[in-house]
Amino acid sequence: MQPDAVRQTAVDPAASADEDRLYRKVMLRILPLFFLGFVFSYLDRVNISLAKLPMSRDFGLSDHAFAIGASIFFWGYMLLEVPSNLLLQRVGARAWIARIMVTWGLVSMLMIFSRSQTVFYSLRLLLGICEAGFVPGVMYYANLWFPVRRQSGMFSLFLLALPTAEVIGGPLSGLILDHMAGVGGLHGWQWLFLLEGLPTVLLGVVIYALLRDRPQDAEWLTPQEKTVIATNLASEVHGKSHRFMDALKSPRIYLLIAIMILFNTGFYGLVFWIPTILQNAGVLNSGRIGLLTAVPFAVGGAAMLLTARLAEHTGKHRLIGSASAIVAAVGMFAAKLLEGQLPLALTALSLSIAGVLSLMPIFWTLPGRLLSGSAAAGGLALINSCGSLSGVLGVLIIGYAGMQLGMSVLAAMLLLSGVLLYAAYPRHTLQSPPLQALVAE
């Protein structure tokens, strides 16, 4: 019999355990690298807010100029997101993701030359351009290795980088600003960009050296393991769109974009305004505000892992994702009502963050159910690119509508995202394909 002849065996507990071990092996190989990359990516967005005050003193960076520079990052990111991921699909995910990380790390380090508003604007725009494609690139890469029924666990661990960056980013950046100022003749904010940009460059090189584009290229997998992965992926190809134009024509892609903008706006609204909510609850010490801000994200990270595992084991992604959005909306609305009562307000904020973070990995399994090939690469980028508008909307809604009305609007957006997710998600539960395949010798 030819080597590629495959005989599928019956599903049994031993086969299931073998497959579980296989995907744990794959996850341990690729996930830590992408997790660190996402932490570094998010630090780039956090550190500029902490560097603002010393930069204002050193070269007169005004609040208006800072707002323009902070937001211009998202414009570069959005404009290049789709082209970047289409190139990724042609060049190869490993090389392109490594390129993204090396170039954004270098530009982040070049931020030490931001001694005028023009240079500041230019480098922030360039940073967004260089970073464009990283998150959807990782999502696309996951689709080359994991069947959809196993993706929520992978995505939950990857997206855990968001709360992790929130928990460690502020204190780490604060230490650099406080203790590195004047060392080597550089300001503290210059050391901040250097020390948080260099690891990104190094990680990009490591990713290129250690990862492979597809399972069949991985020398650390046995032929039998490669066959299991290929069989699982092939079982999901039927019914998916393959061309990028198919993704552009699909109403479901625009529904996914709407869902992401709705829940991500709620998330960014919380990220930017939690310190103000805590201050209104009577916490006046900046250090204590920083510590308390980490609490909802720590709770949310744990909830995200638990709900993703529950979704994988039960197959009820649709119900769990929608329920998570509703929980987030209830928590947001309760935080508004309890704003002056610290313990209750913090509990409500934790509930809301937990709901949004639990929704995210389940949401990101949806594109993989509908798309593959160029359609997956471009569609994922299109969804993430349009979703980047949430970073602007989340701030402006509360900023212009006020805390009370603004949080009610964000709660309504979270609730609507849950309703739309329930409508968009396929009603059938994914059935596991045969869990083991043997290559006949």
Residue pairs with C-beta under 8 A, 6 or more apart in sequence:
1 440
1 441
3 223
3 439
3 440
3 441
4 439
5 439
5 440
6 227
6 231
6 437
6 438
6 439
6 440
7 437
7 438
7 440
8 231
8 434
8 436
8 437
9 15
9 434
9 436
9 437
9 438
10 434
11 432
11 434
11 435
11 436
12 435
15 434
15 435
15 436
16 435
18 435
18 436
19 228
19 435
19 436
22 225
22 228
22 229
23 146
23 150
25 225
26 145
26 146
26 215
26 221
26 229
27 153
27 154
27 157
29 210
29 211
29 218
29 220
30 141
30 145
30 211
31 154
31 157
31 158
33 203
33 206
33 207
33 210
33 211
34 138
34 141
34 158
34 207
35 157
35 158
35 160
35 161
35 164
36 161
36 199
36 203
37 97
37 101
37 134
37 138
37 200
37 203
37 204
37 207
38 134
38 135
38 138
38 158
38 159
38 161
38 162
38 165
39 161
39 164
39 165
39 168
40 101
40 105
40 196
40 199
40 200
40 203
41 104
41 131
41 134
41 135
41 161
41 200
42 161
42 162
42 165
42 166
42 169
43 165
43 169
43 172
43 173
43 196
44 104
44 108
44 127
44 131
44 196
44 197
45 73
46 165
46 166
46 169
46 170
46 173
47 169
47 173
47 192
47 193
47 196
48 69
48 70
48 124
49 70
50 170
50 173
50 174
50 177
50 192
51 173
51 177
51 189
51 192
51 193
52 61
52 66
54 177
54 181
54 187
54 188
54 189
55 61
55 66
55 114
55 120
55 189
56 62
56 66
58 115
58 187
58 189
59 114
59 115
59 116
61 69
61 117
61 120
65 117
65 120
65 121
68 121
69 117
69 120
69 121
69 124
70 124
71 391
71 392
72 121
72 124
72 125
72 128
73 124
73 125
73 127
73 128
74 128
74 388
74 389
74 391
74 392
75 125
75 128
76 124
76 125
76 126
76 127
76 128
76 129
76 132
77 128
77 129
77 131
77 132
77 385
77 388
78 128
78 132
78 385
78 386
78 388
78 389
79 129
79 132
80 128
80 129
80 132
80 133
81 132
81 133
81 136
81 381
81 382
81 384
81 385
81 388
82 378
82 381
82 382
82 385
84 96
84 100
84 132
84 133
84 137
84 381
85 133
85 136
85 137
85 140
85 377
85 378
85 380
85 381
86 244
86 374
86 377
86 378
86 381
87 96
87 133
88 96
88 97
88 133
88 137
88 140
88 377
89 140
89 373
89 374
89 376
89 377
89 378
92 213
93 137
93 140
93 141
93 144
93 213
94 141
94 207
94 208
94 211
94 212
94 213
95 208
96 133
96 137
97 133
97 134
97 137
97 138
97 141
97 204
97 207
98 204
98 205
98 207
98 208
99 204
100 130
100 131
100 132
100 133
100 134
100 137
100 204
101 134
101 200
101 201
101 203
101 204
101 207
102 200
102 201
102 204
102 205
103 130
104 127
104 130
104 131
104 134
104 200
105 197
105 198
105 199
105 200
105 201
105 202
105 203
105 204
106 130
106 197
106 201
107 123
107 126
107 127
107 130
107 197
108 127
108 193
108 196
108 197
108 200
109 193
109 194
109 197
109 198
109 201
110 123
110 193
111 123
111 127
111 193
111 197
112 186
112 190
112 193
112 194
113 119
113 123
114 120
114 123
132 385
133 381
135 384
136 377
136 380
136 381
136 383
136 384
136 385
137 381
138 158
139 155
139 364
139 367
139 368
139 380
139 384
140 376
140 377
140 380
142 151
142 154
142 155
142 158
142 368
143 151
143 368
143 372
143 376
144 213
144 214
144 215
144 233
145 214
145 215
145 229
146 154
147 232
147 233
147 235
147 236
147 433
148 236
148 365
148 368
148 369
148 430
149 312
149 315
149 430
149 432
150 312
151 361
151 364
151 365
151 368
152 308
152 311
152 312
152 317
152 361
152 362
152 364
152 365
153 308
153 309
153 312
153 361
154 361
155 308
155 360
155 361
155 364
155 365
156 304
156 305
156 307
156 308
156 309
156 360
156 361
157 305
157 308
158 361
159 304
159 357
159 360
159 361
159 364
160 301
160 304
160 305
162 297
162 357
162 360
163 297
163 298
163 300
163 301
163 304
163 353
163 357
164 301
166 271
166 293
166 294
166 297
167 294
167 297
167 298
170 290
170 293
170 294
171 290
173 192
173 196
174 290
176 188
176 191
176 192
176 195
176 196
177 188
177 189
177 191
177 192
178 188
179 188
180 186
180 188
180 191
180 192
180 195
181 187
181 188
181 191
182 188
183 191
186 194
212 218
212 219
215 221
215 225
215 226
215 229
215 230
216 226
216 230
218 226
221 229
223 439
224 437
224 438
224 439
227 437
227 438
227 439
228 436
228 437
231 433
231 434
231 437
232 433
235 433
236 369
237 372
240 369
240 370
240 371
240 372
240 375
240 376
241 247
241 250
241 370
241 371
241 372
241 375
241 379
242 371
242 372
242 373
242 374
242 375
243 373
243 374
243 375
244 374
244 375
244 377
244 378
244 379
246 371
246 375
247 253
247 371
247 375
247 376
247 378
247 379
247 382
248 378
248 382
250 370
250 379
252 370
252 424
253 367
253 370
253 379
253 382
253 383
255 420
255 423
255 424
256 363
256 366
256 367
256 383
256 424
257 382
257 383
257 386
257 387
258 420
259 363
259 417
259 420
259 421
259 424
260 363
260 383
260 384
260 386
260 387
260 390
261 386
261 387
261 389
261 390
261 393
262 413
262 414
262 416
262 417
262 420
263 325
263 328
263 356
263 359
263 360
263 363
263 413
263 414
263 417
264 387
264 390
264 391
264 394
265 390
265 393
265 394
265 397
265 410
265 413
266 328
266 329
266 332
266 352
266 356
266 394
266 410
266 411
266 413
266 414
266 417
267 353
267 356
267 357
267 390
267 394
268 390
268 391
268 393
268 394
268 395
269 393
269 394
269 395
269 397
269 398
269 406
269 407
269 410
270 296
270 332
270 349
270 352
270 353
270 356
270 394
270 410
271 394
272 394
272 395
272 398
273 395
273 398
273 403
273 406
274 293
274 296
274 349
275 289
275 290
275 293
276 403
277 335
277 339
277 345
277 349
277 403
278 289
278 292
278 293
278 342
278 345
278 346
279 289
280 339
280 340
280 403
281 339
281 340
281 341
281 342
281 345
281 346
282 340
282 342
283 289
283 292
283 342
292 346
295 346
295 350
296 346
296 349
296 350
296 352
296 353
296 354
297 353
297 357
299 350
299 353
299 354
300 350
300 353
300 354
300 356
300 357
300 358
301 357
302 354
303 354
303 355
303 357
303 358
304 354
304 357
304 358
304 360
304 361
306 358
307 320
307 324
307 358
307 362
308 358
308 361
308 362
310 316
310 320
311 317
311 320
311 321
311 362
314 320
315 429
315 430
316 429
317 362
317 365
317 425
317 430
318 421
318 422
318 425
318 426
318 427
319 422
320 358
320 362
321 358
321 359
321 362
321 363
321 418
321 421
321 422
321 425
322 418
322 419
322 421
322 422
322 425
323 418
324 355
324 356
324 358
324 359
324 362
324 418
325 355
325 356
325 359
325 414
325 415
325 417
325 418
325 421
326 355
326 414
326 415
326 418
327 351
327 352
327 354
327 355
327 358
328 351
328 352
328 353
328 354
328 355
328 356
328 359
328 414
328 418
329 352
329 355
329 411
329 412
329 414
329 415
329 418
330 351
330 352
330 355
330 411
331 348
331 349
331 350
331 351
331 352
331 353
331 354
331 355
332 348
332 352
332 407
332 410
332 411
332 414
333 407
333 408
333 411
334 344
334 348
334 351
334 352
335 345
335 348
335 349
335 352
335 407
336 403
336 404
336 407
336 408
336 411
338 344
338 345
338 348
339 345
339 403
339 404
352 414
355 414
356 414
359 417
359 418
359 421
362 421
363 421
366 424
366 425
367 376
367 379
367 380
367 383
368 376
369 426
370 379
371 379
371 380
394 410
397 406
397 409
397 410
398 406
398 407
398 410
399 406
400 406
401 409
